[in-house]
Amino acid sequence: MRNPTLLQCFHWYYPEGGKLWPELAERADGFNDIGINMVWLPPAYKGASGGYSVGYDSYDLFDLG
């Protein structure tokens, strides 16, 4: 890989309710087309901050819903 490009796929204001994952799945093919060959994803765990969590305050590692 000569010139790797990483996309950070999370931020403070991404949509709550699990909408991030379907959106990323829908856009995945296009990432490669524009030269993105790595994606940094947030953990999929439930967070203690509820809908405002970016995944790093996890409280239940076995409940992804």
C-alpha positions in Angstrom: 0.0 0.0 0.0 1.8 3.0 -1.3 -0.3 5.9 0.0 -2.8 4.7 2.6 -5.7 6.8 3.6 -7.7 6.3 6.8 -11.2 7.6 7.3 -12.4 8.2 10.8 -16.1 7.1 10.7 -17.3 8.6 13.9 -17.6 12.0 15.5 -19.5 13.6 18.3 -22.7 14.2 16.3 -23.4 11.0 14.4 -27.0 9.9 14.4 -28.3 7.9 17.3 -30.3 4.7 17.1 -27.8 2.6 15.1 -28.1 4.6 11.9 -24.3 4.8 11.5 -23.8 1.2 10.6 -26.3 1.0 7.7 -25.0 4.3 6.3 -21.4 3.0 6.4 -22.5 -0.3 4.7 -24.2 1.7 2.0 -21.1 3.9 1.4 -18.4 1.2 1.7 -18.0 0.5 -2.0 -17.5 4.2 -2.7 -14.7 4.6 -0.1 -12.4 2.6 -2.3 -13.4 4.5 -5.4 -12.2 7.7 -3.8 -8.9 6.2 -2.4 -9.9 5.4 1.1 -8.5 2.0 2.0 -8.9 1.9 5.8 -11.8 2.8 8.1 -11.6 3.5 11.8 -14.9 2.4 13.4 -16.2 3.1 16.9 -16.9 0.2 19.1 -20.4 -1.2 18.6 -21.2 -1.6 22.3 -23.9 0.2 24.1 -22.5 3.3 25.8 -23.3 4.7 29.2 -24.1 8.0 27.6 -27.0 6.5 25.6 -27.6 8.1 22.2 -24.8 10.6 22.8 -22.1 7.9 23.3 -19.3 7.4 20.7 -18.8 3.9 22.1 -15.9 4.3 24.5 -18.0 4.4 27.7 -19.3 0.9 27.2 -21.2 -0.8 29.9 -22.5 -4.0 28.2 -20.0 -5.7 25.9 -22.5 -8.4 24.9 -25.5 -6.3 24.0 -25.1 -4.7 20.6 -28.7 -3.6 20.3 
